[in-house]
Amino acid sequence: MSRKAGPETPDGRYFVARGRLWRKGDPSLCDTARRAAIKALMQARLAERRAGDDAERRAARDAIQAAKRHLGEAGPVWWDDGAPDESGQHPADSRYRDWWFSLDAAARARGEHDPRGD
């Protein structure tokens, strides 16, 4: 974990950033599929930044969502134990509450931090 990276839940389903749980990608994806989806995601994000009008922006956002679904970061959950998706929740308000409060203060602070910058 890099110095700025937030903590990862013990089951590997989420990481914490900006005080929220963010779903990680499906670990069962093969490397080729993962690389292709990440490339599509980065290209779509670039297209969103460069969009000249609402139609281009909407198309780019749709492409972002499609890539995230392919990666397993959005859409149906990739695990099969029936656990709900808790993306977007603060860890203290989720089933990860005990884990969150077991972390030291520095780890929780990294999870509250925005890794994109202050």
Backbone as CSV, one residue per row, in Angstrom:
resi,resn,N_x,N_y,N_z,CA_x,CA_y,CA_z,C_x,C_y,C_z
1,MET,0.848,-1.161,0.000,0.000,0.000,0.000,0.898,1.228,0.000
2,SER,0.623,2.159,-0.898,1.423,3.369,-0.943,1.120,4.240,0.274
3,ARG,1.945,5.207,0.504,1.788,6.069,1.668,0.416,6.727,1.708
4,LYS,-0.133,7.100,0.556,-1.417,7.788,0.512,-2.603,6.838,0.336
5,ALA,-2.365,5.589,0.020,-3.457,4.659,-0.230,-4.233,4.398,1.052
6,GLY,-5.553,4.302,0.902,-6.394,3.986,2.044,-6.384,2.505,2.333
7,PRO,-6.876,2.124,3.488,-6.882,0.716,3.872,-7.832,-0.120,3.014
8,GLU,-7.530,-1.388,2.943,-8.335,-2.358,2.197,-9.031,-3.265,3.206
9,THR,-10.318,-3.554,2.962,-11.052,-4.424,3.877,-10.420,-5.818,3.902
10,PRO,-10.565,-6.521,5.005,-9.932,-7.833,5.136,-10.344,-8.833,4.055
11,ASP,-11.564,-8.707,3.523,-12.020,-9.641,2.485,-11.599,-9.210,1.079
12,GLY,-10.924,-8.052,0.956,-10.427,-7.588,-0.334,-11.480,-7.031,-1.269
13,ARG,-12.670,-6.781,-0.769,-13.752,-6.278,-1.636,-13.720,-4.772,-1.815
14,TYR,-13.211,-4.041,-0.836,-13.249,-2.582,-0.869,-11.922,-1.993,-0.402
15,PHE,-11.703,-0.745,-0.801,-10.686,0.079,-0.173,-11.412,1.319,0.315
16,VAL,-10.804,2.041,1.211,-11.436,3.222,1.786,-10.676,4.457,1.327
17,ALA,-11.400,5.403,0.759,-10.851,6.702,0.353,-11.964,7.733,0.505
18,ARG,-11.575,8.948,0.885,-12.549,10.034,1.092,-13.660,9.591,2.045
19,GLY,-13.313,8.701,2.994,-14.264,8.278,4.010,-15.354,7.346,3.515
20,ARG,-15.154,6.734,2.366,-16.168,5.856,1.785,-15.548,4.546,1.340
21,LEU,-16.383,3.508,1.311,-15.974,2.222,0.760,-16.100,2.282,-0.759
22,TRP,-15.062,1.876,-1.452,-15.040,1.836,-2.908,-14.769,0.400,-3.330
23,ARG,-15.643,-0.156,-4.156,-15.493,-1.545,-4.558,-14.264,-1.733,-5.429
24,LYS,-13.517,-2.780,-5.132,-12.345,-3.133,-5.930,-12.783,-3.993,-7.109
25,GLY,-11.898,-4.134,-8.068,-12.184,-4.948,-9.240,-12.256,-6.426,-8.916
26,ASP,-12.884,-7.159,-9.812,-13.055,-8.606,-9.681,-11.699,-9.290,-9.801
27,PRO,-11.236,-9.956,-8.750,-9.924,-10.595,-8.811,-9.874,-11.812,-9.736
28,SER,-11.027,-12.287,-10.186,-11.027,-13.452,-11.079,-10.820,-13.076,-12.546
29,LEU,-10.812,-11.777,-12.862,-10.561,-11.352,-14.241,-9.144,-11.729,-14.652
30,CYS,-9.022,-12.240,-15.852,-7.676,-12.547,-16.333,-6.939,-11.230,-16.605
31,ASP,-5.631,-11.294,-16.613,-4.804,-10.098,-16.777,-5.120,-9.373,-18.076
32,THR,-5.342,-10.102,-19.151,-5.634,-9.483,-20.451,-6.934,-8.689,-20.393
33,ALA,-7.972,-9.289,-19.815,-9.272,-8.610,-19.717,-9.176,-7.399,-18.800
34,ARG,-8.457,-7.546,-17.690,-8.301,-6.430,-16.755,-7.573,-5.266,-17.424
35,ARG,-6.485,-5.565,-18.115,-5.726,-4.495,-18.801,-6.578,-3.790,-19.852
36,ALA,-7.352,-4.557,-20.616,-8.210,-3.965,-21.648,-9.272,-3.067,-21.014
37,ALA,-9.862,-3.511,-19.914,-10.892,-2.710,-19.255,-10.295,-1.446,-18.643
38,ILE,-9.122,-1.562,-18.061,-8.466,-0.378,-17.485,-8.120,0.617,-18.588
39,LYS,-7.632,0.114,-19.709,-7.322,1.005,-20.835,-8.589,1.711,-21.313
40,ALA,-9.692,0.967,-21.443,-10.960,1.570,-21.865,-11.429,2.608,-20.849
41,LEU,-11.250,2.326,-19.577,-11.647,3.265,-18.531,-10.823,4.548,-18.614
42,MET,-9.527,4.426,-18.771,-8.675,5.616,-18.853,-8.999,6.445,-20.104
43,GLN,-9.255,5.766,-21.221,-9.607,6.485,-22.448,-10.944,7.206,-22.289
44,ALA,-11.896,6.550,-21.635,-13.207,7.171,-21.418,-13.097,8.370,-20.483
45,ARG,-12.258,8.263,-19.454,-12.069,9.407,-18.546,-11.425,10.585,-19.269
46,LEU,-10.491,10.286,-20.145,-9.874,11.343,-20.943,-10.918,11.970,-21.869
47,ALA,-11.752,11.137,-22.492,-12.805,11.649,-23.372,-13.779,12.533,-22.601
48,GLU,-14.065,12.180,-21.358,-14.963,13.006,-20.546,-14.345,14.380,-20.298
49,ARG,-13.052,14.403,-19.960,-12.388,15.689,-19.717,-12.343,16.549,-20.975
50,ARG,-12.249,15.895,-22.119,-12.129,16.630,-23.384,-13.464,16.876,-24.071
51,ALA,-14.539,16.409,-23.498,-15.857,16.522,-24.130,-16.192,17.980,-24.427
52,GLY,-16.673,18.210,-25.627,-17.007,19.561,-26.043,-18.463,19.923,-25.826
53,ASP,-19.313,18.928,-25.628,-20.731,19.208,-25.419,-21.346,18.113,-24.548
54,ASP,-22.616,18.289,-24.240,-23.301,17.347,-23.356,-23.380,15.945,-23.946
55,ALA,-23.558,15.825,-25.240,-23.664,14.504,-25.869,-22.336,13.737,-25.757
56,GLU,-21.237,14.422,-25.990,-19.928,13.784,-25.856,-19.657,13.401,-24.406
57,ARG,-20.046,14.275,-23.491,-19.854,14.005,-22.067,-20.678,12.792,-21.643
58,ARG,-21.927,12.696,-22.096,-22.796,11.570,-21.763,-22.224,10.274,-22.327
59,ALA,-21.722,10.314,-23.570,-21.130,9.113,-24.186,-19.896,8.662,-23.405
60,ALA,-19.091,9.616,-22.984,-17.888,9.281,-22.210,-18.272,8.690,-20.861
61,ARG,-19.252,9.265,-20.202,-19.685,8.734,-18.906,-20.272,7.333,-19.047
62,ASP,-20.990,7.093,-20.129,-21.509,5.743,-20.386,-20.363,4.756,-20.586
63,ALA,-19.311,5.181,-21.282,-18.145,4.323,-21.498,-17.411,4.065,-20.185
64,ILE,-17.336,5.070,-19.317,-16.728,4.894,-17.994,-17.499,3.837,-17.216
65,GLN,-18.813,3.966,-17.213,-19.640,3.017,-16.473,-19.494,1.601,-17.030
66,ALA,-19.435,1.474,-18.342,-19.277,0.151,-18.954,-17.950,-0.484,-18.563
67,ALA,-16.900,0.299,-18.552,-15.585,-0.228,-18.164,-15.582,-0.628,-16.695
68,LYS,-16.205,0.174,-15.833,-16.270,-0.159,-14.413,-17.074,-1.433,-14.183
69,ARG,-18.139,-1.604,-14.950,-18.918,-2.840,-14.838,-18.078,-4.035,-15.274
70,HIS,-17.323,-3.865,-16.341,-16.473,-4.960,-16.818,-15.422,-5.324,-15.770
71,LEU,-14.872,-4.326,-15.108,-13.872,-4.568,-14.069,-14.476,-5.154,-12.792
72,GLY,-15.781,-4.999,-12.626,-16.432,-5.460,-11.407,-16.534,-4.389,-10.342
73,GLU,-16.147,-3.164,-10.673,-16.198,-2.059,-9.721,-17.596,-1.463,-9.616
74,ALA,-18.464,-1.789,-10.538,-19.842,-1.308,-10.549,-20.715,-2.441,-11.087
75,GLY,-22.014,-2.246,-10.983,-22.930,-3.280,-11.453,-23.055,-4.406,-10.442
76,PRO,-23.430,-5.584,-10.907,-23.590,-6.714,-9.981,-22.280,-7.014,-9.260
77,VAL,-22.393,-7.402,-8.000,-21.197,-7.731,-7.239,-20.530,-8.967,-7.810
78,TRP,-19.230,-9.086,-7.626,-18.483,-10.213,-8.171,-18.339,-11.348,-7.176
79,TRP,-18.726,-11.143,-5.930,-18.659,-12.223,-4.948,-19.992,-12.964,-4.941
80,ASP,-19.972,-14.187,-4.418,-21.163,-15.029,-4.512,-21.679,-15.532,-3.162
81,ASP,-21.358,-14.811,-2.083,-21.815,-15.255,-0.766,-23.079,-14.537,-0.300
82,GLY,-23.669,-13.724,-1.176,-24.902,-13.033,-0.844,-24.725,-11.724,-0.093
83,ALA,-23.495,-11.349,0.209,-23.260,-10.086,0.919,-23.645,-8.919,0.011
84,PRO,-24.300,-7.904,0.578,-24.714,-6.757,-0.235,-23.536,-5.884,-0.628
85,ASP,-23.774,-5.051,-1.624,-22.777,-4.051,-2.017,-22.893,-2.885,-1.048
86,GLU,-21.794,-2.541,-0.412,-21.790,-1.438,0.543,-20.976,-0.256,0.032
87,SER,-20.766,-0.203,-1.276,-20.035,0.909,-1.875,-20.682,2.226,-1.491
88,GLY,-19.836,3.202,-1.201,-20.314,4.541,-0.893,-20.604,4.781,0.572
89,GLN,-20.654,3.730,1.367,-20.915,3.902,2.791,-19.615,4.210,3.535
90,HIS,-19.758,4.920,4.633,-18.609,5.075,5.522,-18.408,3.732,6.202
91,PRO,-17.171,3.291,6.379,-16.950,1.981,7.004,-17.619,1.833,8.376
92,ALA,-17.717,2.919,9.126,-18.345,2.857,10.449,-19.845,2.576,10.357
93,ASP,-20.433,2.801,9.189,-21.859,2.579,8.979,-22.119,1.304,8.185
94,SER,-21.157,0.411,8.173,-21.259,-0.811,7.382,-20.930,-2.022,8.242
95,ARG,-20.959,-3.186,7.630,-20.585,-4.401,8.366,-19.084,-4.440,8.660
96,TYR,-18.333,-3.466,8.147,-16.892,-3.355,8.402,-16.585,-2.469,9.609
97,ARG,-17.594,-2.101,10.359,-17.438,-1.192,11.497,-16.338,-1.652,12.467
98,ASP,-16.412,-2.896,12.913,-15.426,-3.380,13.887,-14.016,-3.337,13.306
99,TRP,-13.887,-3.733,12.045,-12.575,-3.686,11.380,-12.073,-2.238,11.338
100,TRP,-12.945,-1.308,10.942,-12.568,0.099,10.809,-12.031,0.649,12.128
101,PHE,-12.746,0.368,13.212,-12.314,0.900,14.504,-11.139,0.125,15.092
102,SER,-10.797,-1.018,14.525,-9.614,-1.745,14.977,-8.334,-1.198,14.337
103,LEU,-8.485,-0.394,13.277,-7.321,0.200,12.614,-6.716,1.292,13.482
104,ASP,-5.427,1.491,13.312,-4.812,2.597,14.050,-5.239,3.926,13.419
105,ALA,-5.013,4.995,14.137,-5.459,6.322,13.704,-4.858,6.719,12.361
106,ALA,-3.613,6.346,12.116,-2.965,6.707,10.851,-3.647,6.015,9.673
107,ALA,-4.019,4.754,9.827,-4.692,4.025,8.748,-6.072,4.621,8.492
108,ARG,-6.804,4.936,9.552,-8.122,5.557,9.358,-7.969,6.921,8.685
109,ALA,-6.937,7.660,9.048,-6.709,8.971,8.422,-6.446,8.817,6.930
110,ARG,-5.683,7.788,6.548,-5.455,7.551,5.116,-6.776,7.263,4.406
111,GLY,-7.696,6.575,5.083,-8.988,6.273,4.498,-9.899,7.483,4.376
112,GLU,-9.671,8.471,5.210,-10.467,9.698,5.126,-9.904,10.663,4.098
113,HIS,-8.667,10.450,3.710,-7.945,11.323,2.780,-8.430,11.099,1.341
114,ASP,-8.344,12.126,0.530,-8.614,12.014,-0.904,-7.304,11.732,-1.611
115,PRO,-7.110,10.499,-2.155,-5.828,10.165,-2.761,-5.524,10.960,-4.029
116,ARG,-6.521,11.679,-4.551,-6.297,12.490,-5.762,-5.670,13.824,-5.438
117,GLY,-5.581,14.143,-4.174,-4.977,15.426,-3.774,-5.820,16.098,-2.725
118,ASP,-5.248,17.067,-2.079,-5.956,17.750,-0.986,-6.836,18.810,-1.487
